[in-house]
Amino acid sequence: MLTKTQKARVMKTVQKHQTDTGSASVQVALLTKQIGELTTHLRKHLKDKHSRRGLLQMVADRRSHLKYLEKSDKKEYNKVIKSLGLKK
């Protein structure tokens, strides 16, 4: 789980305007942060199957948001990929 301050810090990096909390780029950034935290959790707790399933759902959700972003706004897609360090 991300705290409010962590979410705010992540959202500031990719927001288009001050109140942008639900755009595809913001959602991709938040999912990337959550995936990173859950990955470190799963390295420590190998048998946590429920969290592993949640991780796979988050990865699939992020992939679908990235596909949408790539189709709708290629420039924003490249900016998000570069700022989050994701590979195509």
N, C-alpha and C positions, 0 to 999 in steps of 0.2 A: 504494500500500500504506500502510496505517495502522500506526503503531508501537503497542506495547503501551500506552504512556502516553496516546497520542491516543485509543485505544479506551476506555481506562478513564475518561478525561475525558468522552467522549461518553456512555458508559453511565451515568455518575453523574447526568446531567441527567434521565433518564427511567426509571431503575430503580424497581421497586416495592419491592424489598427488597435487602439487601446482596449476595445471591448470584444475583440475577436477571441472567442473561446471554443468555437465549434467547427471551424473550418477544417478541411481535410489535412492541411499541413500541421495544424496544432494537434489534431488527433494522432497523426503519425508520430509527432515528437513525444507526446505523452505515452503512447504505446511503446515506443522505443525505450524510454526510461523505465517503464514497468517491466518490460521484457528483460532488460539488463539486471534489475533487482531480483526478479524471479529466477533468473539463471544462476545468480550467485547463491540463492536460497537452495536451489535444487542440487548444486554441487555439494552442499553440506548434508542435505537430507535426500539421499538417493532413492528411498522407497516412497516418497511422497507422490503417489500417482495422481491424486486429485489436482495438485498444483501443476503437475506436468501437463495434464489435460487443459487446464486454464492457460498455460503458456502456449500450447499449440493453437488454441482458439485466438489468443492475442496476435500471434504471428500471422494467422490467416486473415484476421481483421486488418492488420497493418498492410498486408499485401494487397487486399482489395482497395483500401484507401489510396495506396500508391498507384495502383492501376487507374483509378478514377482520376487522380491528380495528373498522371502522365497524359491521359486522353484530353483532359479539359484545359490544363495550363502547363505546357512543357517547361516554360521558364521557371515557374514556381516549383515544379517537380525537381528540376536540376538544382535549384537553390536549397531545397529541403534535403535532398540526397547529400549534397556537399556539406551542409552545416551539421548533419547528424552522423556523417561518416559511414553511410550505408552504401553498399555496392549494388550495381544494377544486376 
